[in-house]
């Protein structure tokens, strides 16, 4: 997955902190303008795939402390820590493997030969660092490194899986 250089820097700083708390970092996004930026952090308990309010608070406090010391963001920013939710972003190869058979939206920065950069389809598999989607009866292969955004589509099947957890 593509991330900005600043997001990668922030991820490298906070991932060990989040891991030490027993959680997995899902996504780091820095959005907004220089005047008002928001640092969005999604994390989860690997056992449950969620992050409750107490865990969000613990992550927020720990991350805030290390970011105050490292200071990777020059301007003022707001910090948001959340669970990825049921229609979660897919950011790691393991995410694509875990949600095979579910519908996803995928965006790339590199268009296909047909010029397509946005895809909606059923996640068939993840193999050899490629995501395979069934889109309108055709299997599409997308290199993982070309993906800029991927997210599960909220469906009845996804809700059923979430209820089982």
N, C-alpha and C positions, 0 to 999 in steps of 0.2 A: 504494500500500500504506500502510496506517495504521501509525504508530509513535508511541510516547509522545513527549512534548516532550523529555524527557531523552535518549531514544534519537536523536532528530533532532539535538539539540545535539551529542551524541557523534559522530554520523555526519558532521556538518559540520566537526568538529575533525579527525577521522582520515582522511576520504576523500582529501584532498590528499596526505597522508603516504603512504598506500597506493598512490595513483596514481603518485607520484614514484618508488616502488619498481618500477613497471611492472605492478602488479596492479589488479584491479577489486574494489571492495567489493561484496559481495553482500547482507550482512545484518548488522545490529547489534541485539542483544537484551540487555536488562538484566533478569535474572530473579532471583528469590529475595526474601528479606525484607531489611529495613534492616540487620539484624545480619550477614547473610551473603549478599551479592549476588555474582552472576557476570555478567561482561560477556562475552557471546559475540560473536565477530566471525568472519564467514565471508568469505573472499576467494578470488580465483582468478587464475591466469594466463590472460588472455583468449585466448591461443593454444591452450592445452590444456584449459581448463576445470577445472584441478586446482590444488592447492597442495601442493608436497612439503614434507618436514620442514624443509629448509634455508630455504625461503621462509616457512614458518610462524614459524620462529625470527626471521627478519629482520623480518617484520611485527610480531611481538610486541615486539621490542626497540624498534623505531621508534615504535610506537603507545604503548608504556609511557612513553617519554621525553616525548612531547607531552602525554599525559594527566597526567603528574606536574606539568607546567608549568601547563596549563590548569585542572586539578583540577575537572572537571565532576561528579564523584561525591563527595558529602560524606563518606560512610562508607567503610569498608574494603570491598574487592571482590577477586574472583579474575578473572584475565583468561584467556580461552580463545580461541585462534585456530585455525581449521580450514579445510579445503577444504569446499565445499558437498556433496561426495559425489555419487554417481550418482543418488540419489533426492532431489535438491537442492530447496531452496525456490525458488519463482519469485517474484521481488520487483520486477522491472523489466519494462516493456513488451517490451523485447528478449528477455527470458526466455520470455515467452508466445509470441512470434513464432518463436523458435528451436525450441520443443518442440511445435509444432503436430503433431497426429496421435498424441500420447502421452496416456496416462491421467493424470489429476491429481485431487487432493483440494483443494477450495477452501472456505474459511470466510469468511463476511461478518459484519459487525455489524448490517447492515440486512436484515431478513427479506424474502423475496419476498412477493407477495400471498397465496401459499399458506402462509406462515409458515416457509418453509425458509431455513436459514442455513448448512447444510453440503451440499456437492455433491461427487459423485464421477462423473467422466465423461471422455469423450475431448475433448481440447482441439482444437476445430475451427479457430478463428482468433482473432486479436486485431485489432480494427478500431474506429476512432473511440473509443478509450479504453474499449472493452468487451471482455470475455473471453466467447467463445462456446463453450459446452460441450454435447456431445451426451450427455444423461443419460436412460437408459431410453427411447431412441427419440425424445426431445423435445429440441430445441435451446433452451438457456437462455442468456440474455444477462445478464452480471453487470458492472456498472460497476467499473472498475479501482479507483476511490477507495473503494469499499465493501469491498474485499477486506482481511481482516485476516491471512489466512494462506493460502498456496497452496504445494503441494508435488507433485512428480512421484511417481507410484506405481511401485514397482519391478515391472517386467514383463520378459518375455523380450525384447520389442522394445527396451526401454530398455537392457537389458544388451548387446544386439547393437550398439546405437549407441555405448555406452561402450567396447566392445572395438575399434570402428573408430577411435576417437580414439587 
